[in-house]
Amino acid sequence: MPESFDAIDRRILRALQRNGRISNVELASEVGLSPSPCLRRVKLLEESGIIDRYVAVLDGAKIGVGLTVFARIWFKTQDAEITNQFAETVRKFPEVVECYLTTGECDAIMRIVTADLHAYWRFQSDYLMRIPSVQSVKTDVPMETIKRTYELPLL
């Protein structure tokens, strides 16, 4: 985090999380700066890695990947080689949009998007269950999305 990270930087980040395409002039006005200092601050936030990248958020249903499922994964064993092999393999699957190694009941949790339940079943049987380190997969299918955001809280 930059040494000078302050309330203005937080306002900049809140605005950019809501709208990554906001113009610098609009952003400056929203956070109470003139355009040049605002742009300097944004560049510092980018260079420091606080702003990782800018993306477009797509509507999966409109592009043919409207089903989201959550898969809980159990490994055959829990050593570094198995974990690394699993991670390397999973990174290659575009259907896996998030994957976390976890503590607790299972070894990993992933969010997977596919066209429908049949497509997920094929993905699970053809790919997930064929990863040598995977012992079992349990899938949760959400019935309704209550909240979905990409904005991080800025306290």
BELUR-V68852 format. One line per field, one symbol per residue. phi: phi as a letter, one per 30 degrees, with the letter a starting at -180 (. if undefined). Layout:
phi = ???
This chain:
phi = .decebddeddeddddddadcddddddeddcibdeddddeddddddddidcdacbcccceddcibdccbcccccddbbbddddddeddddedcdddcbbbdbcjdccabbcbcbdaddddedddddbedcdedddabccccdcadcbbbcdddcd
